[in-house]
């Protein structure tokens, strides 16, 4: 997912550069709209990646808690 953020950011930077270099107003406006869209997509990709990482951490913590509970239950049963 980090690749998506990077790609979107690069596209936004390219659109911003094209807008700076545009001589026609309509071309400049088009590139500025493209930059805004790409920045939004980059932000969204970053948010999705952060959410996935959070979910993975929570799942790992849940797994650890379950393993500890199973070990505790096993220790109690064995005693």
C-alpha positions as CSV (number, residue, x, y, z in Angstrom):
1,X,0.0,0.0,0.0
2,X,2.9,2.3,0.6
3,X,3.6,2.0,-3.1
4,X,0.1,3.4,-3.8
5,X,0.8,6.4,-1.6
6,X,4.1,6.9,-3.3
7,X,2.7,6.6,-6.8
8,X,-0.2,9.0,-6.0
9,X,2.2,11.5,-4.4
10,X,4.5,11.4,-7.4
11,X,1.6,11.9,-9.8
12,X,0.4,14.9,-7.7
13,X,3.9,16.4,-7.8
14,X,4.1,15.9,-11.6
15,X,0.7,17.5,-12.0
16,X,1.8,20.5,-9.8
17,X,4.9,20.9,-11.9
18,X,2.9,20.7,-15.1
19,X,0.5,23.4,-13.7
20,X,3.5,25.6,-13.0
21,X,4.8,25.2,-16.5
22,X,1.5,25.6,-18.3
23,X,1.1,28.6,-20.5
24,X,-2.6,28.1,-21.1
25,X,-5.0,28.8,-18.2
26,X,-7.3,25.9,-19.0
27,X,-4.3,23.5,-19.0
28,X,-3.1,25.0,-15.7
29,X,-6.5,24.5,-14.2
30,X,-6.8,21.0,-15.4
31,X,-3.4,20.1,-13.9
32,X,-4.3,21.8,-10.6
33,X,-7.5,19.7,-10.5
34,X,-5.4,16.6,-11.2
35,X,-3.0,17.5,-8.5
36,X,-5.8,17.9,-6.0
37,X,-7.3,14.6,-7.0
38,X,-3.9,12.8,-6.7
39,X,-3.3,14.3,-3.3
40,X,-6.7,13.1,-2.1
41,X,-5.9,9.6,-3.4
42,X,-2.5,9.7,-1.7
43,X,-4.2,10.7,1.6
44,X,-6.7,8.0,1.2
45,X,-4.1,5.3,0.4
46,X,-2.1,6.4,3.5
47,X,-5.2,6.2,5.7
48,X,-6.0,2.7,4.4
49,X,-2.5,1.5,5.0
50,X,-2.6,2.9,8.6
51,X,-5.9,1.2,9.2
52,X,-4.6,-2.1,7.9
53,X,-1.5,-1.8,10.2
54,X,-3.7,-1.0,13.1
55,X,-5.9,-4.0,12.4
56,X,-2.9,-6.3,12.1
57,X,-1.5,-5.1,15.4
58,X,-4.9,-5.7,17.1
59,X,-5.2,-9.1,15.5
60,X,-1.7,-10.0,16.8
61,X,-2.5,-8.8,20.3
62,X,-5.7,-10.8,20.2
63,X,-3.8,-13.8,19.1
64,X,-1.3,-13.4,21.9
65,X,-4.1,-13.0,24.5
66,X,-5.8,-16.1,23.2
67,X,-2.6,-18.1,23.4
68,X,-2.0,-16.9,27.0
69,X,-5.5,-17.9,27.9
70,X,-5.1,-21.3,26.4
71,X,-1.7,-21.8,28.2
72,X,-3.4,-20.7,31.5
73,X,-6.3,-23.1,31.0
74,X,-3.9,-25.9,30.1
75,X,-1.8,-25.2,33.2
76,X,-4.9,-25.2,35.4
77,X,-6.1,-28.5,33.8
78,X,-2.7,-30.2,34.2
79,X,-2.4,-29.2,37.9
